[in-house]
Amino acid sequence: MTIEQTIEVPASHQVLLDLPPELPVGKAKITVTPQPEKPSVNVYEAATRLRGLAKKMRSTLTVERFLEMRQEDLRLEEEKIERFFQEKNN
């Protein structure tokens, strides 16, 4: 039996666990894995930034190009998160 739950770690760093009665009595392993904050996607700010870039380039930003650029931004954020965990594990 495995139990997994996502929690907020409070400032006290103390967490109380209530385990289900179905869990057998005896030794158990508890693992805590920090979860990175997911980058919030603010479409308005992203669109404003991209419009500014498009204006500088004196071109019209198409929806397709906007989505391509946003996808690249998200890929870069994922790389940052991956590097964060790699550094934590080294």
GIBEL-V614511 format. One line per field, one symbol per residue. ss: DSSP state (a for helix, b for strand, c for the rest). A space follows every 50 residues. Layout:
BEGIN
ss=???
END
This chain:
BEGIN
ss=ccccccccccccccccccccccccccccccccccccccccccaaaaaaaa aaaaaaccccccaaaaaaaaaaaaaaaaaaaaaaaaaaac
END
